[in-house]
């Protein structure tokens, strides 16, 4: 049961990272500097919570989006 909860947590964190990365990209195109700064910090915080095993499961589109966000 603990493994299932852990897997669900990791899945949710990846979904959250995708959402924040997308919002960060949008804030850049809108030139909303304060929002961009806050979202960048939020994305770093979410990625810090994702385990190494789950990071290996990131798709190439995830990595491309996060690279545009200057993280990888």
N, C-alpha and C positions, 0 to 999 in steps of 0.2 A: 504494500500500500504506500509506503514511503517513497519508493522509486517512482510510482505513478504520480504522486504529488510533486516530486522533484521534476519529472518530465513535463508536467503541466506548467509548473513555474517557469521552466526554461522556455517553453513554447510561448508563454505569455510575455516573457521578457524580450524575446526576439520580435514578437509582434509590436511591442511597445517601442523597441529600437527602430523598427521600420517606420512607425508612425512619426516618431520624433525626428528621424533623419529626413523624412519627406517634408515635415513642417519647417525644419531648418533650411532646406533647399528653397522652399517657398519664401521664407523670410529674407533670404539673400536676394531673390529676384525682386522683392518689394523694397529692398534697401532699408529694412527695419532693423537697424543695428543693435538696439537694446534687446529686441526679441531674438535676434540671431545669437547674441552672446549667451542669453539664458538657455536657449535651446541647445547650443553647443555644450554647455555645462551639463544639461540634463542628459544628453546623449552619452557623454562620457560616463556619467553616473550609472546609466542603465547598462552600458557595455561592461562596466566593472563588475556588475552583478551576474553576468552571464558566464557560466563555466567554460573551461577549455573544450570539453567534449561537445558542447552545444555550438561553440564558435566554429568548430570544424564542419558543422551542418549548415552554415550560412551559404546561401546561394551566391552565384556570381553577380546577380543583380543587386543583392544586399551589399556585397562588398563594393561594387561600383558606386552605389548611392552613398555609402559611408566614406568612400575615398573622396567623393566630391565634397564631403563634409570635413575633409582634412583630418581624418582620424586614423587611417591605416597607413 
